[in-house]
Amino acid sequence: MYSIGLQLGQEAGYSLDQLRFGFHVPPFNSVHHLHLHVIGLPFKNWFRAFKYNDFGSVGWWMTMDTLVKRLEESYEEVLQN
């Protein structure tokens, strides 16, 4: 999903540092299947900048990097047990 999102974002004229990737965290998702949001920056208002922050999870949104890190940590715990 990341590769395709990156490709589409770049085709739309965004550079990597202008793209944000992430997921809504249940129960705050309105569509009940896994889908990646690819958001082009800059945001046009403060609310979207807060809602789709890049400092981890604020409850309703998780960056792709945070999700991958949590999955890796969970996988390591499974391997240790």
C-alpha positions in Angstrom: 0.0 0.0 0.0 2.8 2.4 0.8 4.6 1.9 -2.5 1.4 2.5 -4.5 0.5 5.5 -2.2 4.0 7.0 -2.7 3.8 6.5 -6.5 0.4 8.1 -6.7 1.4 11.0 -4.5 4.5 11.7 -6.6 2.4 11.5 -9.8 0.1 14.1 -8.2 3.2 16.4 -7.8 4.1 15.8 -4.1 7.6 15.1 -2.9 8.2 12.5 -0.2 8.5 15.1 2.5 5.0 16.5 1.5 3.3 13.2 2.0 1.8 11.8 5.2 0.7 8.1 5.5 -1.6 6.7 8.1 -4.7 4.9 9.3 -7.8 5.7 11.4 -7.9 3.7 14.6 -11.1 1.8 15.4 -13.7 2.7 16.5 -12.9 6.0 14.7 -13.0 4.5 11.3 -16.0 5.1 9.1 -15.0 2.4 6.5 -14.5 -1.0 8.1 -11.6 -2.4 6.0 -7.9 -1.6 6.1 -7.1 1.3 3.9 -4.1 3.7 3.9 -4.6 7.4 3.8 -2.1 9.3 1.7 -2.3 13.0 2.5 -0.5 15.8 0.6 0.9 18.7 2.6 0.6 21.5 3.6 -2.6 21.4 5.4 -5.0 24.2 4.8 -6.2 24.6 8.4 -5.0 23.9 11.9 -7.6 21.2 12.6 -6.4 18.9 9.9 -2.8 19.5 11.0 -3.8 18.4 14.5 -6.0 15.5 13.4 -3.4 14.0 11.1 -0.3 14.6 13.2 2.9 12.8 12.8 3.8 12.4 16.5 2.3 8.9 16.9 -1.2 8.2 17.8 -3.7 10.7 19.3 -6.4 8.1 19.6 -8.1 8.3 16.2 -5.2 8.4 13.9 -1.9 6.5 13.7 0.9 7.2 11.3 2.1 4.3 9.2 5.5 4.4 10.9 3.9 4.1 14.3 1.8 1.1 13.2 4.8 -0.7 11.7 6.8 -0.1 14.9 4.0 -1.5 17.0 3.5 -4.5 14.8 7.3 -5.2 14.9 7.2 -5.0 18.7 4.3 -7.3 18.9 6.0 -9.8 16.6 9.1 -9.8 18.8 7.0 -10.5 21.9 5.4 -13.4 20.2 8.8 -14.8 19.2 10.0 -14.5 22.8 7.1 -16.4 24.3 
